Every structure is written in structure tokens, then in C-alpha cells.
Amino acid sequence: MEQTQTRVLLAKVGLDGHDRGVKVLAQSFRDAGIEVIYTGLWKTPESTVKAAVEEDVDVLGVSFHSAAHLTLVPILMQELKRIGRPDMPVVIGGIIPNEDLQAMKDAGVAGVFQPEDLMEKIVTEIKSIGAKARERRAAAWKANEHAGWIAAARTGDRTAIGQVLSWIESGPGDDAVDRYLPDEPHKTLIVGVTGAPGVGKSTLIGRLATELCNRDMRVCVLAVDPASPLTGGAFLGDRARMTLAADEDRVYLRSSASRGELGGLAPATGGMIRALTQTKTDVLIVETVGAGQNDVTVRNWANPVLLVLMPGAGDDLQLAKAGITEVANVFVINKADLKGADRLAAQIADTLGDNRPVVQTVASHGKGIAELADTLLRGR
């Protein structure tokens, strides 16, 4: 199995509304070759643990404000135990008085970082803790424990799903995936969402997932973000843009780094899709990296494929070029409150024909999301 990057989840738990520090950490971690998942502000211990087990991270990093660590750390550790992951290393940061350090250690915290700690020290310790976690995971794979995880994942067990996806992402080989996850018929609707950076894919997906949950559906989101070609690190921020949906009990969200793969997806995306379709999922949404005209790999796995556009980002000549516009089944004009949305819709019809649906949305306000859900489910 290949050596994967250290994966760290950073969360601001409690009433802490300041994110400058955690973003500095995230950037430093990324530059050090770490894959960083950021959940956003004002998280609860329960939502933080939900995110951590879905992402199956090597290290869970939590920042607290105003001595909240004394109250929230025990809750966090108890929630990890309840959900079946008491082994997941937890590190904490913020203003932690020296007299509280022993209490945090007694609670099971693997490391405490204080404002005066140098970034080099923090990165080194995070990588060391993460390496030990990966060693334990590799030992579990060698002991064939992933077979039990796969069985539990098929029942919808959130923790087991995360562990199965990590096993697939570790690169066990096609033969092993075929043996443990044979192809079988499924009823999951697989929706690919692609488009250029900045068109609002993540916000759109968050709103769409919430809409589908309101229709009593179970939704999985597999979101791919680019990895650094220099360090291999990545900043995976989709959870921060899908906050409401990510906290929904009916939503399972997994972030994935592209790890050098071309075409808009990651090396393990295909195997992860196969696993997720066997977990009682009604709709699986696969989000590509910010895609260019030739990033069309998602068509091999998803039907329908949504191409998200925005007004003012090109002309009809761009629409006529081969590639991503050819594989799209549905066109979504997001940020449709901007000037030129109707003109773009007309250009799509004139250039590409009117046999493929065009839906206008303003994802930040929820406008058009119900219509988009109707369009996707019509052919299910």
C-alpha cells in the first residue's frame, strides 16, 4: 500500500468566531505536505466528531476560546468513544493555562499547543502523531479488519464508511477492491458536479444536499480538491462552505485530495464511489476540482453530470468547444442574480441545442434549488 499524506481536521468548537489563526495553521500544514480539512466556525463537539469520523483523519485538531476546553474536551472525548473511535488522536490549541495541562492529558488529549509554540514544532508533532495513527491503521488492514468495516458500512455505519474509504484511498490495488467490494446493482443516483473555480459548486451542493434531505433522502457527497504539486499537501475546505448540510444526520461528506490525478478527480475516486453506492445512499454527489475544458473523467462514474456556469465567464465560442460542455447532461447557471444570466441560457440553447435542461440558481440564497432537485430526480 502506498504511503498516504497525513490528514488533519481543524475545528473551532464553541463560541469562537475568529478564524485567522486556524487559517494560518491550515496554510502552514498544507505547505508542509499535510491534507487539511477545515470545518468552519462555531462547531459543536458532536458535529466535530461527525466530521472527523467521516473524514477518518489521522489527527483531530480543536481550538477553544475563553477556557471552554475544560467543559468541551470531556464531551468531545466521550462522543468519540460513543461513535467507536476513542483511538483517534486529539490535539487542542488556544489559551490553555499550564495548570490545566494535566487535566487535558488525563482526559486523553494527545497534545496541547499554546500561542507561543513555534509553527515548526507544531508541524513536527502533528506529523509524528499522524504517523503513529497511520501505523495503527495499516496494522488493522493487515489483520483483515477492513472486512468487518465493509460489512458495517453496508448497514450505513458512519464510522465504518470512513474507515473503508481510507482503506481504498491507501491504494490496496484493484484486485483487493474487486474482491471485497464486488460490483453489484445499486439504486444510488450518482450526480457529478463540475465547473470552473469560483462558480459556486460547493455552496450549490450544500443547498442541494439539504433539499434532498428534506425529501427524506440519504445523501453522500464526495468532494475533490486540488493537491499541491510541490508538497502534496491540500486545503480541503468544502465543509466550511456546506456547513448546514454537513451537520445533517442524513448527509455523509468526505473530502478527497486529487493527489496528482488529472481529469478533475482523485486516484481512488472510482473505488470510493463503488463503496458509497453500497451504503444505503439514495443520492451520491461527486464534486470535481475546479475544472477546465478537458477535465471530463467524472462522466465515467456519474449520470447525470452537472456543469455549473456563471454569467460573464465566457462567450458562445467557449460553449462550442469540445470537452466539458459535451459531457454535461444538465447546465446550472449559478449566481443568476448577476447580469447576463438569461443571455447565457439563450447562448446554451443556441449553441448546444435545447435538449438538455438549463436551471438558473442563486445557491447562496437557495433560489432554484428545488427546481434543480426536481430536474435531477425526474430521470431516476
C-alpha positions in Angstrom: 0.0 0.0 0.0 1.2 3.5 -0.8 2.1 5.9 2.0 -0.7 8.5 2.2 -0.5 12.0 3.3 -1.2 13.0 6.9 -4.8 14.0 7.2 -5.8 16.6 9.9 -9.2 18.1 10.7 -9.2 21.6 12.2 -12.3 22.7 14.0 -13.3 25.8 16.0 -15.5 24.4 18.8 -17.8 26.6 20.9 -18.3 30.3 20.7 -15.0 31.1 19.0 -15.8 33.3 16.0 -12.2 34.1 15.0 -10.7 32.0 12.2 -7.5 33.9 11.3 -5.3 31.7 13.4 -6.7 28.4 12.2 -6.3 29.6 8.6 -2.6 30.3 9.2 -2.3 26.8 10.7 -4.1 25.3 7.7 -1.8 27.1 5.2 1.3 26.0 7.1 0.1 22.4 7.3 -0.6 22.4 3.6 2.8 23.8 2.8 4.3 21.0 4.9 2.6 18.3 2.8 -0.4 17.7 5.1 -4.0 17.3 3.9 -6.1 19.7 6.0 -9.9 19.6 6.4 -11.4 22.8 7.8 -14.9 22.6 9.2 -15.6 26.3 9.9 -16.6 28.3 13.0 -18.9 27.6 15.9 -18.9 23.8 15.8 -20.3 21.6 18.5 -18.4 18.6 19.8 -21.0 16.3 18.1 -20.7 17.9 14.7 -16.9 18.0 15.0 -16.8 14.3 15.8 -19.2 13.6 12.9 -16.8 15.3 10.5 -13.7 13.6 12.0 -15.1 10.1 11.6 -16.4 10.7 8.1 -13.1 12.1 7.1 -11.3 9.3 9.1 -8.5 11.8 9.9 -5.2 10.9 11.5 -5.4 13.8 13.9 -8.3 15.9 15.1 -7.2 19.4 16.0 -9.6 21.6 18.0 -9.2 25.2 19.0 -11.1 26.7 22.0 -11.9 30.2 23.3 -12.3 31.5 26.8 -11.4 28.4 28.8 -14.1 26.3 27.0 -11.6 23.4 26.9 -12.5 22.4 30.5 -16.1 21.9 29.5 -15.9 20.8 25.9 -12.9 18.4 25.8 -14.6 15.8 28.0 -17.7 16.0 25.8 -15.6 15.6 22.7 -13.7 12.6 24.1 -16.9 10.9 25.2 -18.5 11.5 21.8 -15.5 9.8 20.1 -15.9 6.9 22.4 -19.6 6.7 21.8 -19.2 6.6 18.0 -16.5 4.0 18.1 -13.3 6.0 17.6 -11.7 6.5 21.1 -8.4 5.8 19.4 -8.5 8.9 17.2 -5.7 11.3 18.4 -7.0 14.7 19.6 -4.8 17.8 19.9 -6.0 21.1 21.2 -4.9 24.7 21.0 -5.9 28.2 22.2 -5.1 29.8 25.5 -4.7 26.7 27.8 -3.3 27.6 31.2 -0.4 25.5 32.5 -2.5 24.4 35.5 -5.0 22.8 33.1 -2.4 20.7 31.1 -2.6 17.7 33.4 -6.4 17.6 33.3 -6.3 17.7 29.4 -3.7 14.8 29.4 -5.9 12.9 31.9 -8.9 13.4 29.5 -6.9 11.6 26.7 -5.7 14.6 24.7 -2.6 13.7 22.7 -1.1 17.2 22.5 -1.7 20.7 23.7 -0.4 23.7 21.7 -0.1 27.2 23.1 0.2 30.6 21.4 4.0 30.8 22.0 4.7 27.4 20.3 6.7 27.7 17.0 5.0 26.5 13.8 7.9 24.2 13.2 7.3 22.4 16.5 3.5 22.1 15.8 4.0 20.7 12.3 6.6 18.2 13.6 4.4 16.9 16.4 1.3 16.7 14.2 3.2 14.6 11.6 4.6 12.4 14.4 1.1 11.8 15.9 -0.3 11.2 12.4 2.4 8.7 11.5 1.5 6.6 14.6 -2.1 6.7 13.7 -1.4 5.5 10.2 0.7 2.7 11.5 -2.2 1.5 13.7 -4.5 1.7 10.7 -2.0 -0.3 8.5 -1.8 -2.9 11.2 -5.6 -3.2 11.2 -5.6 -3.6 7.4 -3.0 -6.3 7.7 -5.2 -8.1 10.3 -8.1 -8.0 7.8 -10.2 -5.7 10.0 -11.4 -3.8 6.9 -13.6 -6.8 6.0 -15.6 -6.1 9.2 -15.7 -2.4 8.3 -17.1 -3.1 4.9 -19.9 -5.3 6.4 -20.8 -2.5 8.8 -20.6 0.2 6.1 -23.2 -1.6 4.1 -25.6 -1.0 7.1 -24.9 2.7 6.9 -22.5 2.8 9.8 -20.8 6.3 9.5 -17.6 5.3 11.3 -17.1 2.2 9.3 -17.7 4.0 6.0 -14.9 6.4 6.8 -12.5 3.6 7.6 -13.4 1.8 4.3 -12.8 4.9 2.3 -9.4 5.3 3.9 -8.6 1.7 3.0 -9.5 2.4 -0.6 -7.5 5.6 -0.6 -4.4 3.8 0.7 -4.2 2.0 -2.7 -4.8 -1.7 -1.9 -4.9 -2.5 -5.6 -7.8 -3.2 -8.0 -7.8 -6.9 -7.2 -8.4 -6.3 -3.5 -11.2 -3.7 -4.1 -12.8 -6.1 -6.5 -12.6 -9.0 -4.0 -14.0 -7.1 -1.0 -16.3 -4.7 -2.9 -17.6 -6.6 -6.0 -19.7 -4.7 -8.5 -23.4 -5.2 -7.6 -26.6 -3.5 -8.7 -27.5 -0.4 -6.7 -30.2 2.2 -6.7 -28.0 5.2 -5.9 -28.3 8.2 -8.2 -24.7 9.4 -8.9 -24.6 13.1 -9.7 -21.4 14.6 -11.0 -20.9 18.4 -10.4 -18.2 20.1 -12.3 -17.3 23.6 -13.4 -14.6 26.3 -13.2 -13.2 27.6 -9.9 -15.4 30.3 -8.3 -18.7 29.4 -9.9 -20.1 28.2 -6.5 -20.1 24.4 -6.8 -19.7 23.7 -3.1 -22.4 26.2 -2.0 -24.7 24.8 -4.6 -24.0 21.2 -3.5 -24.6 22.1 0.2 -28.0 23.6 -0.7 -28.9 20.7 -2.9 -28.0 18.1 -0.3 -30.2 19.9 2.3 -33.1 20.0 -0.2 -32.7 16.2 -0.8 -32.6 15.6 2.9 -35.9 17.5 3.2 -37.3 15.0 0.8 -36.3 12.1 3.1 -33.3 11.0 1.2 -29.8 9.9 2.4 -27.1 11.9 0.6 -23.4 11.3 0.3 -21.0 14.0 -1.0 -17.5 13.1 -2.3 -15.7 16.4 -2.8 -12.3 16.5 -4.6 -9.9 19.4 -4.1 -6.5 20.0 -5.7 -3.3 18.9 -4.0 -0.1 21.0 -4.1 2.2 19.8 -6.9 5.1 20.9 -4.8 4.4 19.5 -1.3 1.5 17.1 -1.8 -0.5 19.0 0.8 -4.0 20.2 0.3 -6.6 22.6 1.9 -9.9 20.8 1.8 -12.5 23.5 2.7 -15.8 22.2 1.3 -17.2 21.5 4.8 -16.8 25.2 5.6 -19.0 26.0 2.6 -21.5 23.3 3.3 -21.9 23.9 7.0 -25.6 23.2 7.3 -25.7 20.2 5.1 -22.5 18.7 6.6 -24.1 18.7 10.0 -27.3 16.9 8.8 -27.6 13.4 10.0 -28.7 12.2 6.6 -25.6 13.7 4.9 -22.3 12.0 4.7 -19.4 14.2 3.4 -15.9 13.0 2.5 -13.2 15.3 1.3 -10.5 14.0 -1.0 -7.3 15.5 -2.4 -6.5 15.0 -6.1 -3.0 13.7 -5.3 -1.7 14.5 -8.7 -4.5 12.9 -10.7 -5.6 14.7 -13.9 -9.2 14.9 -15.1 -10.8 16.5 -12.1 -11.0 13.6 -9.7 -8.6 11.6 -7.4 -6.8 8.3 -7.9 -9.2 6.5 -5.5 -12.5 8.2 -6.6 -13.8 5.3 -8.6 -13.3 2.8 -5.7 -14.8 5.3 -3.2 -17.8 5.7 -5.4 -18.3 1.9 -5.5 -18.1 1.7 -1.8 -20.5 4.6 -1.2 -23.2 3.1 -3.5 -23.3 0.1 -1.2 -24.1 2.1 1.9 -27.9 2.7 1.6 -27.3 6.0 -0.1 -30.1 7.5 -2.3 -28.0 10.2 -4.0 -24.2 10.4 -4.3 -22.9 13.8 -5.4 -19.3 13.8 -6.7 -17.7 17.3 -6.9 -14.7 17.7 -9.1 -11.8 20.1 -8.6 -12.2 23.5 -10.3 -12.3 22.0 -13.7 -11.0 23.1 -17.1 -12.4 22.2 -20.5 -10.7 18.8 -20.7 -11.4 17.6 -17.2 -14.1 15.1 -18.0 -13.3 12.0 -16.0 -16.4 12.4 -13.9 -18.5 11.2 -16.8 -17.1 7.7 -16.3 -18.8 7.5 -13.0 -21.8 9.9 -12.8 -25.0 10.3 -14.7 -26.2 13.0 -14.8 -23.2 15.4 -14.9 -24.0 19.0 -13.9 -21.9 21.7 -15.5 -22.1 24.8 -13.3 -21.6 28.1 -15.0 -22.0 31.8 -14.1 -22.8 34.9 -16.1 -20.0 36.8 -17.6 -17.5 34.0 -17.5 -17.2 33.3 -21.3 -19.0 33.6 -24.6 -20.8 31.2 -27.0 -17.4 30.2 -28.6 -16.4 28.7 -25.3 -19.6 26.7 -25.2 -18.9 25.3 -28.7 -15.5 23.9 -27.8 -15.2 20.2 -27.2 -14.8 18.7 -23.7 -16.7 19.5 -20.6 -19.7 21.0 -22.4 -20.2 17.8 -24.4 -20.4 15.5 -21.3 -22.8 17.7 -19.3 -26.4 16.4 -19.0 -27.7 19.5 -17.1 -26.4 23.1 -17.2 -26.7 25.1 -14.0 -26.3 28.9 -14.2 -25.4 29.8 -10.7 -25.2 33.4 -9.4 -28.1 34.0 -11.7 -28.8 37.3 -9.9 -25.9 38.7 -11.9 -26.4 40.5 -15.2 -26.3 38.2 -18.2 -27.9 35.0 -16.8 -30.8 35.0 -19.3 -28.4 35.7 -22.1 -26.2 32.8 -21.1 -29.2 30.5 -21.0 -30.1 31.6 -24.5 -26.5 31.0 -25.7 -26.5 27.5 -24.3 -29.8 26.7 -26.2 -28.5 28.4 -29.5 -25.0 26.7 -29.3 -25.8 23.3 -27.8 -29.5 22.9 -28.5 -32.4 22.8 -26.1 -32.5 19.1 -25.4 -30.5 19.4 -22.1 -32.1 21.2 -19.1 -30.8 24.6 -18.1 -31.5 25.6 -14.5 -30.8 29.1 -13.0 -29.9 29.2 -9.3 -28.7 31.6 -6.7 -27.2 29.0 -4.4 -26.3 31.5 -1.6 -30.0 32.3 -1.2 -31.4 28.9 -2.1 -33.1 30.1 -5.2 -33.7 27.5 -7.9 -32.5 24.6 -5.7 -35.9 22.9 -5.6 -36.2 23.1 -9.4 -32.7 21.6 -9.7 -33.6 18.7 -7.4 -36.8 18.1 -9.5 -34.7 18.0 -12.7 -32.2 15.5 -11.3 -34.8 13.2 -9.8 -37.0 13.2 -12.8 -34.9 10.6 -14.6 -34.2 8.5 -11.5 
